[in-house]
Amino acid sequence: MAAKPKKAKKAAPVAKTIKEKFTKTQMLNQIAEETALSRKQVSSVFDSLESIINGHIKKTGCGEFTLPGLLKIKTRKIPARKAKKNVPNPFRPGEFMDVAAKPATTRVKILPLKKVKDMALQ
């Protein structure tokens, strides 16, 4: 039996260094230029991505969204805390303080994935 020939990996396009932060317009123009799509089509892709992320992380959503290879967005529900009275003050030993109540909240955490970490090291 003959061994299957390996497919050559397609080399990733070399990204040029960008010295200043892009605006949304500049980003849309560059993506449109590189992909041969119209600027309007690229804008609609961004809008669609925004609605997908919104559906994932909203209150009734699953609470996690992954943009493959780039980032992961997680939400975490933090329960409410009751008010406490006469708690020892950690900054002034011997004194007591009152701690105010805090409502329940949802925290959003954005985690970089491997490709982004590798980009930062180059």
Buried (B, 14 or more C-beta within 10 A) or exposed (E): EEEEEEEEEEEEEEEEEEEEEEEEEEEBBEBBEEEEBEEEEBBEBEEEEEEEBEEBBEEEEEBEBEBEEEBBBBBEEEEEEEEEEEEEEEEEEEEEEEEEEEEEEEEEEEEEBEBEEEEEEE
